[in-house]
């Protein structure tokens, strides 16, 4: 390192005019030759960018005192100060101030929107401290553009959480020194869900046959419905919205299982067409609904006796009517007719 001389003059002769130099107060970064006044570095590393105020003061100022060796020794009336100009060396890597980080952005954010501002610092001077940034890689794909100077990250596509829910970006920062120094870090972009998916039943139509004798709480159908959104936007509630006027069926509010509530009676109603809706629990005003239809055929069981419409019948016939002559038409009630038909009696 270049060195610096200080010079003090004492016009006396001999020892009375011999000057001895010292640094006072002591400075850990520099030494001085007591005879020649030559100042050198002590070997302690000089760091122009040090954040220690005391070290910064010592590196930049050296206070030198002079005293002769006469009897009595006389000290100079004032000390002298040597000011050191520390020239920059490109010895600092760029530092990311807000990375690594997980940034959250809403789904549906349009292309060209500002997503995040990357902040970077380099305490070196001039070109050594001028930092440029770039995107190294994006996983699973690069749907972003980074302004290399301002550090502002922009989207280059409309973000769809159902396609890509999270991006992992690798950022590099490098200074413009003669031998550039670089740093890398990561930025994770999490796409927050928007309620933009409709609940979908698969299948949309269910055909079920049940005997009318099935017990209460019998499982009619397990409905299969899904919503590609996340969180509350994908949480579904089920309702029967049509075809259940007599209240024979229910559907699980959360699980979509259709069950019987009371006993069925084919002779009262032999078929049902239930309309089931699944509604997501997204924000009020943006909830979405899917619909399925459950056709229920009620199968007959032998649960009714034949019933005559009247207790007794009277008819008149001639005594000589031939064998096989019809003498009376008996009538059964509706249920009796059905039962007689089932038994081949009608």
C-alpha positions in Angstrom: 0.0 0.0 0.0 1.3 3.6 -0.7 2.5 5.3 2.5 2.5 8.8 3.7 5.0 11.0 5.5 4.4 13.6 8.1 7.1 16.1 9.0 7.6 18.2 12.1 10.5 20.7 12.3 12.3 21.5 15.6 15.0 24.2 15.0 17.0 23.2 18.2 20.2 21.2 18.0 21.0 17.7 18.9 18.5 15.8 21.0 16.6 19.0 21.5 15.8 19.1 17.8 15.2 15.3 17.3 11.6 14.7 16.8 9.7 11.4 17.7 6.3 10.7 16.1 3.4 8.8 17.4 -0.3 8.2 16.6 -2.4 9.4 19.4 -5.0 8.2 20.2 -3.9 4.8 19.0 -5.3 3.7 15.7 -5.6 0.0 15.0 -5.5 0.4 11.2 -2.2 2.3 10.9 1.4 2.5 12.3 3.9 5.3 12.1 7.7 5.1 12.1 8.6 7.1 15.2 11.8 8.5 13.6 10.8 9.1 9.9 7.1 9.9 10.3 6.3 7.3 7.7 2.7 6.0 8.1 1.8 2.5 7.0 -1.2 0.2 7.3 -1.1 -2.1 10.3 -2.4 -5.2 8.4 -5.9 -4.9 9.8 -8.3 -5.1 6.9 -9.7 -1.7 5.7 -13.4 -1.8 4.9 -14.7 1.3 3.3 -18.3 0.0 3.7 -17.9 -0.8 7.4 -21.1 -0.1 9.5 -19.1 0.5 12.7 -18.8 4.3 13.2 -15.7 4.1 15.3 -13.9 1.9 12.8 -15.0 4.2 10.0 -13.5 7.2 11.9 -10.2 5.5 12.5 -9.9 4.3 8.9 -10.4 7.8 7.6 -8.5 10.0 10.1 -5.0 9.6 11.7 -4.0 11.9 14.5 -0.2 12.3 14.8 1.7 13.9 17.7 5.3 15.0 17.7 7.7 15.4 20.7 11.5 16.1 20.9 13.8 14.0 23.1 15.5 17.0 24.8 15.6 17.6 28.5 12.8 18.3 29.3 11.1 16.9 26.1 8.8 19.4 24.4 5.6 18.3 22.6 4.2 20.2 19.6 1.5 22.6 20.5 -1.0 20.9 18.3 -1.4 17.5 16.7 -1.8 17.1 13.0 -4.6 15.1 11.3 -4.1 12.9 8.3 -7.2 12.4 6.3 -7.4 9.1 4.4 -9.4 8.8 1.2 -10.4 5.1 1.0 -10.8 4.2 -2.6 -13.6 1.7 -3.4 -12.8 -1.9 -4.2 -15.5 -4.1 -5.7 -15.6 -6.3 -2.6 -19.3 -6.5 -1.9 -21.9 -8.8 -3.4 -25.3 -7.3 -4.2 -27.6 -8.0 -1.3 -31.3 -8.8 -1.7 -33.2 -6.8 0.9 -36.6 -8.6 0.6 -35.7 -12.1 -0.8 -36.2 -14.9 -0.4 -39.9 -14.2 -0.1 -43.4 -15.7 -0.8 -45.6 -13.2 -2.6 -49.3 -13.7 -2.9 -51.3 -12.5 -5.9 -54.9 -12.9 -6.8 -56.1 -15.4 -9.4 -57.3 -13.7 -12.6 -54.6 -10.9 -12.3 -54.4 -9.6 -15.9 -51.2 -9.8 -18.0 -49.0 -6.7 -17.5 -49.9 -6.2 -13.9 -47.2 -5.3 -11.3 -46.7 -8.3 -9.0 -43.7 -7.5 -6.8 -40.8 -5.1 -6.4 -37.4 -6.7 -5.7 -35.1 -4.5 -3.6 -31.3 -5.0 -3.8 -28.4 -3.1 -2.3 -24.7 -2.9 -3.0 -22.6 -0.6 -0.8 -19.8 -0.2 -3.3 -19.4 3.0 -5.3 -20.2 4.0 -8.8 -20.2 1.1 -11.2 -19.2 -1.3 -8.5 -22.4 -0.5 -6.8 -24.7 -0.3 -9.8 -26.9 -3.4 -9.8 -28.8 -5.1 -12.6 -31.3 -8.0 -12.1 -32.5 -10.8 -14.2 -34.8 -13.8 -14.1 -32.7 -17.0 -14.3 -35.6 -19.5 -14.4 -39.2 -19.9 -13.6 -40.9 -23.2 -12.6 -43.2 -24.6 -13.8 -43.0 -21.9 -16.4 -42.0 -18.2 -16.8 -45.2 -16.1 -16.8 -43.4 -13.0 -15.6 -41.1 -10.2 -16.8 -38.5 -8.5 -14.6 -37.4 -4.9 -15.1 -33.7 -5.3 -14.7 -33.2 -1.8 -13.4 -36.2 -1.1 -11.1 -36.7 -4.6 -9.9 -40.4 -4.5 -10.6 -41.9 -7.9 -11.6 -44.8 -8.0 -14.1 -47.1 -10.8 -15.1 -47.0 -11.7 -18.8 -50.1 -14.0 -18.7 -53.4 -14.0 -16.9 -52.8 -16.1 -13.8 -55.1 -19.1 -13.3 -54.7 -21.0 -10.0 -56.3 -24.1 -11.4 -53.6 -24.4 -14.0 -50.6 -23.2 -11.9 -51.0 -22.5 -8.2 -47.4 -21.6 -7.4 -44.4 -20.3 -9.3 -40.8 -20.6 -8.2 -38.5 -17.9 -9.6 -34.8 -17.7 -9.5 -33.4 -14.1 -9.5 -29.8 -13.1 -10.1 -28.3 -9.6 -9.3 -24.9 -8.5 -10.6 -23.0 -5.3 -10.3 -21.2 -3.5 -13.2 -17.7 -3.7 -11.7 -14.7 -4.7 -13.8 -15.1 -8.1 -12.3 -18.8 -8.3 -11.6 -20.0 -9.8 -8.3 -23.3 -11.7 -8.3 -26.0 -12.9 -5.9 -28.9 -15.2 -6.4 -32.1 -15.7 -4.5 -35.6 -17.1 -4.9 -39.1 -15.5 -5.1 -42.1 -17.8 -4.7 -45.4 -16.5 -6.3 -48.5 -18.1 -4.7 -51.7 -17.5 -6.7 -54.7 -17.0 -4.4 -58.0 -18.7 -5.4 -60.9 -16.8 -6.9 -64.3 -18.4 -7.1 -64.3 -18.9 -10.8 -65.1 -22.7 -11.0 -68.6 -24.1 -11.1 -69.5 -27.3 -9.1 -69.8 -30.2 -11.5 -71.6 -33.4 -10.9 -70.4 -36.6 -12.5 -72.6 -38.0 -13.7 -75.3 -35.4 -14.0 -78.1 -37.9 -14.1 -78.7 -40.8 -11.7 -81.3 -43.5 -12.3 -82.3 -45.5 -9.2 -84.8 -48.2 -8.6 -86.1 -48.9 -5.0 -88.6 -51.3 -3.6 -91.4 -49.4 -1.8 -90.6 -51.4 1.3 -87.1 -49.9 1.9 -86.7 -48.6 5.4 -86.4 -45.0 6.5 -82.9 -43.5 6.1 -82.2 -45.9 3.2 -79.3 -44.7 1.0 -80.7 -43.8 -2.5 -77.6 -42.4 -4.2 -74.1 -41.1 -3.4 -73.7 -38.0 -5.5 -70.3 -37.2 -6.9 -69.6 -33.5 -7.2 -66.3 -31.6 -7.4 -65.2 -27.9 -7.6 -61.7 -27.1 -8.7 -61.4 -24.0 -6.6 -59.8 -24.1 -3.2 -60.8 -23.4 0.4 -64.3 -22.2 1.0 -64.7 -21.7 -2.7 -64.5 -25.5 -3.1 -66.6 -26.4 0.0 -70.0 -27.5 -1.3 -73.5 -27.6 0.3 -76.3 -29.8 -1.2 -80.0 -29.1 -1.5 -83.1 -30.7 -3.1 -84.7 -27.9 -5.0 -87.5 -29.7 -6.9 -89.4 -33.0 -7.0 -89.6 -33.6 -3.3 -92.9 -31.9 -2.5 -94.0 -34.8 -0.3 -90.7 -34.8 1.7 -89.9 -38.4 1.1 -86.1 -37.7 0.5 -83.3 -35.8 2.0 -79.7 -35.0 0.9 -76.7 -34.7 3.1 -75.9 -31.0 3.5 -72.1 -31.7 3.2 -71.7 -35.2 1.8 -74.3 -35.3 -1.0 -75.9 -38.6 0.1 -79.5 -38.9 -0.9 -81.6 -40.9 1.6 -85.3 -41.8 2.3 -86.9 -39.8 5.1 -90.1 -41.9 5.4 -91.5 -45.0 3.9 -92.3 -45.0 0.1 -95.7 -46.1 -1.3 -95.7 -47.1 -5.0 -99.5 -47.0 -5.0 -99.4 -43.3 -4.1 -96.5 -42.2 -6.3 -94.4 -44.6 -8.4 -91.7 -42.3 -9.6 -89.8 -39.2 -8.5 -87.6 -36.7 -10.3 -85.3 -35.0 -7.8 -83.3 -32.0 -8.7 -80.2 -31.6 -6.5 -78.1 -28.4 -6.4 -74.6 -28.1 -5.1 -73.6 -24.6 -4.0 -70.1 -23.5 -3.1 -69.4 -21.4 -0.1 -67.6 -18.6 -1.8 -68.2 -15.0 -1.1 -71.8 -13.9 -1.1 -72.7 -12.6 -4.5 -70.2 -14.8 -6.3 -71.3 -18.3 -5.3 -71.7 -20.9 -8.1 -74.2 -23.7 -8.4 -74.1 -27.1 -10.2 -77.2 -29.3 -10.8 -77.9 -33.0 -11.0 -81.1 -35.0 -11.5 -82.0 -38.2 -9.6 -84.7 -40.3 -11.2 -86.2 -42.7 -8.6 -88.5 -45.6 -9.7 -90.5 -47.1 -6.8 -90.8 -50.9 -7.3 -94.0 -52.7 -6.1 -94.1 -55.1 -3.2 -97.2 -57.1 -2.2 -98.5 -54.9 0.5 -102.2 -54.4 -0.3 -105.2 -56.8 -0.1 -108.0 -56.8 -2.7 -110.8 -54.5 -1.7 -114.4 -54.7 -2.9 -116.2 -51.4 -3.5 -119.3 -52.7 -1.6 -119.9 -55.2 1.0 -122.7 -57.2 -0.8 -124.1 -57.6 -4.4 -127.5 -58.6 -5.6 -128.5 -59.9 -9.1 -131.3 -61.7 -10.9 -131.0 -64.5 -13.4 -133.3 -66.8 -15.3 -133.4 -70.4 -14.1 -132.5 -71.8 -17.4 -129.5 -69.7 -18.3 -126.7 -71.7 -19.9 -123.5 -72.6 -18.1 -120.9 -69.8 -18.3 -123.4 -67.0 -18.6 -122.1 -63.8 -16.9 -124.4 -62.9 -14.1 -122.5 -60.0 -12.3 -119.5 -57.7 -12.7 -117.6 -57.3 -9.4 -115.6 -54.1 -9.0 -112.5 -53.7 -6.8 -111.0 -50.5 -5.5 -108.0 -49.1 -7.3 -105.5 -50.8 -5.0 -107.6 -54.0 -5.1 -107.5 -53.8 -8.9 -103.7 -53.5 -8.9 -103.3 -56.3 -6.5 -105.8 -58.5 -8.4 -103.9 -57.8 -11.6 -100.6 -58.7 -9.9 -102.1 -62.0 -8.9 -103.8 -62.7 -12.2 -107.3 -62.4 -10.7 -108.6 -59.5 -12.7 
